[in-house]
């Protein structure tokens, strides 16, 4: 997302993902590399791993559908 001056900025969803304990694992943080080639994460959110987020949400939905199917199949 770009703000008014054309600089990239995080939007509402990225801020919510980074702030949520349940979703924080899907936030991708900026990294730095020192002169020796060692990588280190910063505390600046760079983006969201949407693919992993969608996979996790799909798994949750599949579990809920399976639970509902089991309830419907159970004798009354």
C-alpha positions as YAML, in Angstrom:
chain: A
units: angstrom
residues:
- id: 1
  name: UNK
  ca: [0.00, 0.00, 0.00]
- id: 2
  name: UNK
  ca: [1.32, 3.46, -0.77]
- id: 3
  name: UNK
  ca: [0.48, 6.59, 1.14]
- id: 4
  name: UNK
  ca: [-0.09, 10.07, -0.29]
- id: 5
  name: UNK
  ca: [3.59, 10.80, -0.99]
- id: 6
  name: UNK
  ca: [4.09, 7.49, -2.83]
- id: 7
  name: UNK
  ca: [6.09, 5.82, -0.05]
- id: 8
  name: UNK
  ca: [5.05, 2.29, 0.82]
- id: 9
  name: UNK
  ca: [3.31, 1.91, 4.13]
- id: 10
  name: UNK
  ca: [1.51, -0.82, 6.00]
- id: 11
  name: UNK
  ca: [-2.22, -0.72, 6.05]
- id: 12
  name: UNK
  ca: [-4.90, -1.58, 8.53]
- id: 13
  name: UNK
  ca: [-4.65, -5.36, 8.08]
- id: 14
  name: UNK
  ca: [-0.88, -5.54, 8.48]
- id: 15
  name: UNK
  ca: [-1.09, -3.50, 11.67]
- id: 16
  name: UNK
  ca: [-3.81, -5.78, 13.05]
- id: 17
  name: UNK
  ca: [-1.88, -8.94, 12.12]
- id: 18
  name: UNK
  ca: [1.29, -7.68, 13.78]
- id: 19
  name: UNK
  ca: [-0.61, -6.62, 16.91]
- id: 20
  name: UNK
  ca: [-2.64, -9.81, 17.35]
- id: 21
  name: UNK
  ca: [-1.06, -12.59, 19.43]
- id: 22
  name: UNK
  ca: [-2.97, -15.18, 17.37]
- id: 23
  name: UNK
  ca: [-1.93, -13.77, 14.00]
- id: 24
  name: UNK
  ca: [1.52, -12.41, 14.79]
- id: 25
  name: UNK
  ca: [3.19, -15.50, 13.34]
- id: 26
  name: UNK
  ca: [2.00, -14.39, 9.89]
- id: 27
  name: UNK
  ca: [3.72, -11.01, 10.09]
- id: 28
  name: UNK
  ca: [6.96, -10.83, 8.11]
- id: 29
  name: UNK
  ca: [9.56, -8.57, 9.67]
- id: 30
  name: UNK
  ca: [12.34, -6.69, 7.93]
- id: 31
  name: UNK
  ca: [15.79, -8.20, 8.23]
- id: 32
  name: UNK
  ca: [19.25, -6.76, 8.29]
- id: 33
  name: UNK
  ca: [22.55, -8.31, 7.27]
- id: 34
  name: UNK
  ca: [25.81, -7.35, 8.93]
- id: 35
  name: UNK
  ca: [29.25, -7.29, 7.29]
- id: 36
  name: UNK
  ca: [29.80, -10.96, 8.17]
- id: 37
  name: UNK
  ca: [26.60, -12.00, 6.40]
- id: 38
  name: UNK
  ca: [24.63, -12.68, 9.57]
- id: 39
  name: UNK
  ca: [20.89, -12.08, 9.27]
- id: 40
  name: UNK
  ca: [18.86, -10.48, 12.05]
- id: 41
  name: UNK
  ca: [15.15, -9.70, 12.25]
- id: 42
  name: UNK
  ca: [14.04, -6.22, 13.18]
- id: 43
  name: UNK
  ca: [10.82, -5.24, 14.92]
- id: 44
  name: UNK
  ca: [9.56, -3.51, 11.76]
- id: 45
  name: UNK
  ca: [6.77, -5.37, 9.95]
- id: 46
  name: UNK
  ca: [7.53, -5.64, 6.25]
- id: 47
  name: UNK
  ca: [4.55, -7.62, 4.96]
- id: 48
  name: UNK
  ca: [2.11, -10.41, 5.73]
- id: 49
  name: UNK
  ca: [2.57, -14.05, 4.74]
- id: 50
  name: UNK
  ca: [-0.88, -14.31, 3.16]
- id: 51
  name: UNK
  ca: [-0.36, -17.83, 1.80]
- id: 52
  name: UNK
  ca: [0.35, -19.29, 5.25]
- id: 53
  name: UNK
  ca: [-2.49, -17.23, 6.72]
- id: 54
  name: UNK
  ca: [-4.94, -18.58, 4.13]
- id: 55
  name: UNK
  ca: [-3.71, -22.16, 4.65]
- id: 56
  name: UNK
  ca: [-4.26, -21.84, 8.42]
- id: 57
  name: UNK
  ca: [-7.71, -20.31, 7.96]
- id: 58
  name: UNK
  ca: [-8.68, -23.02, 5.46]
- id: 59
  name: UNK
  ca: [-7.61, -25.70, 7.94]
- id: 60
  name: UNK
  ca: [-9.75, -24.06, 10.64]
- id: 61
  name: UNK
  ca: [-12.74, -23.89, 8.32]
- id: 62
  name: UNK
  ca: [-12.30, -27.52, 7.28]
- id: 63
  name: UNK
  ca: [-12.29, -28.56, 10.94]
- id: 64
  name: UNK
  ca: [-15.48, -26.59, 11.58]
- id: 65
  name: UNK
  ca: [-17.20, -28.13, 8.53]
- id: 66
  name: UNK
  ca: [-16.18, -31.62, 9.65]
- id: 67
  name: UNK
  ca: [-17.60, -30.92, 13.12]
- id: 68
  name: UNK
  ca: [-20.88, -29.72, 11.63]
- id: 69
  name: UNK
  ca: [-21.08, -32.75, 9.35]
- id: 70
  name: UNK
  ca: [-20.55, -35.02, 12.35]
- id: 71
  name: UNK
  ca: [-23.35, -33.26, 14.25]
- id: 72
  name: UNK
  ca: [-25.73, -33.64, 11.32]
- id: 73
  name: UNK
  ca: [-24.88, -37.33, 10.91]
- id: 74
  name: UNK
  ca: [-25.34, -38.09, 14.63]
- id: 75
  name: UNK
  ca: [-28.63, -39.78, 15.52]
- id: 76
  name: UNK
  ca: [-31.18, -37.56, 17.27]
...
